[in-house]
């Protein structure tokens, strides 16, 4: 994959990564989703801890099994709600039977909205990404919802980009408003990133 580090290269990266995901065989996608679900218990520090997640759609890595694994490990799970541009609103995930169809083909909880400030409860935040680099720079789809949302997260919350193993790369283009991640979760394990989080050296955790 060609390394691009200028802001203008973001479009190239997105096009390339989306195409690679679309070409992934279903059996590989399923195996990677199972591996990601198997890693969820390691993200729960204590019973009752809040974890912010999301429902993977289309070719995004993972599945609903990630959210069910978090709940089985004792976490309470926040999921984003669709809305106008701005910080994401949140509601609690209470299981697959309590999801409803929303805009853009997304699924969201059928319970009450908790407001964008609910992200302050989260000890860990799973963030969808097309790629993340070893400095913690995340490449999203360009809408900016998470960049606006994460400004309200606590300074101790673990920000975890969820990507495929090949999508943890050496360097991505970065803009001033981009919020760096402290961790990357791939089917191969949980990786601490070099500059996104101040404690500990970079590298694979498990």
N, C-alpha and C positions, 0 to 999 in steps of 0.2 A: 504494500500500500504506500502510495507516495506521501512523504511527510509534508504537510502544509501547516505553517505556523502564523501566517498573516490572517487578519480578520476576513479578508476576501475569500479565503479558502474554506470557510465554514460551509458554504453551499456545496462545494466539491465533496467535502467529507460527508455531509448528509446524504447526498445522492448516492455515493459509493456504499455507505454503510446500510442504507435502506435496501439497496439492490442485493447486497450480500445476505441480509436477513431473509429477504423474500426467496432466495435460492436455497435456503437451508432445508434439507430433507426432514419430513415430519418426525421420523424416528429420532433424529438428532435433537430436534426441538423438544420432544417429549423427555428424552434422557436429561437434557440440561434443565428443564423445568423441575424434574424430580430432584436433581442435585441441589437446586436452589431452595426448594422446599425443605430438604434435609438439613440445610444450614440455619434455618430460622431459630431453632431453640437456642443457638449460641448468641443470639441478639437480645435475649430477654434476661436482664440482670436480676430481676426479682419478680415474684408474683404480683400482678396488678400493675406492672409498669406499662406505660403507654408507648406504643410504636405506631408511627405514621407510615402507612403503606399505600398501595394503589392496586387497581385491578389491571393486569397486563392485557393489552388489546393487540389485535392483528399479529404482527411478528415480534412484539416485545418479549424478551426472555421471561420465563416464569409462568405461573398459573394461579388460580384461586387457592391451590394447595398451599402456597406460601402463607396466605392469610390464615387458613385453618391451622397450619402448623404453629403460627404465632399464638393463636388462641389456646391451642392444646398445651403450649409451654407456659401458659399463665398470663400472657400479655392481654391488654386491652388495645384494640386496633382502631386507629382513625383512618378513614378513607376520604379523598377529596370529593367535593361536589362541583358539578359544572355550574358556571356562572359567567358574568361579564368579565372582561379583562381586569386583572387586579389580583391581590392575594387570594389564594384558594380558601374556600369555606370547607368545613369538615363535619363528618358525622361518624358515629361509632359503627363498626362492622360487627354484626351479630350472627353471621353465618350466611351461607349462600341463599337460603330461603328468604333472606331479608334484603336482597338486592333487587333493584328495579332498573329498567332501561332508561337511559338518559340521552342527552344530545351527543352527537358525534359517535354513536355506537358504543358509548361507555356504559358501565354498570356502576351504580352508586347505592349507598344504604338508603333504606326507606324510613329511617328514624329521623328525629329532629336535627336540624342544622345547629352546630355548636359555635359558629362564628369563626373567622380566620384566626382569632386569638387562641383557639384550641391547640394550635401547633406548639404553643408554649408548654403543653403538658408532655410532649413527646421526648423520651429519653433517646430514642433512635428514630431516624427518618429515612425510609427507603425512597430513593429518588430515581425516577425513570431517566434513562440516558441512552443516547446512541453510541457514546464512547466516553471514556474518561482517561486522562493521562496520569502519569506517575507523580505529577505535581499536585493533582487534585482538580485540575481543570476539566469541567464537564461539558460535553456537547449535547444539548437538547434539540428539540425540533424547532426552536426559534420563537415560540410564542411568549416566553418570558414569565410564565405563571410561577414557576418554582423560584426563579431569581427574586421575584417580588415577595413570595411567601416566606422564604427562608430568612429574610431579614428579621422576622419575629421569633425565630427559634432561639432557644436558650444557648448560651455559649458552651454549655456542657453537652448538648445533644450531639450524638454521633450522626453525621451526614454521610449516607451510604449510597453511592451510585450503583445501580444494578445493571450489569452488562454481561455479555458473553466473554469468554477468555480472550478471544482475538480482539476484543474491543477495549481492552486495557492496553493503551499505547504509550509511547515515549513522550509525545508532545502534540498538543492540539492548539489551534488558535484560541486566543483569549481576549475578551473585552473587559473594560473597567467595571461593568456591572455584574460580571459573572461571579457567582459564589462558589468557592472551591470546596470540594468534598474532602472529608478526612479518611474515607474508606471506599473501597470498591468490593462489591460482592459479585463473584463470578461462579459458574458451576464448579470451578476448581478450588474455590475457597474464599475466605475473607482476607482482603489485602489492606494493610495500612499504607496510606499514601504519603509522599515525602513532605509536602508543605501544607496540605489541607488541615492537618491536625498537629498540634505542637508536641504531644507526648509520644515518645517512643520512636524507634527507627522505622523506615519503610520496609515493606516486605510482606510475605504471606503469613497469616496468623494461624490458619488451619487448612 
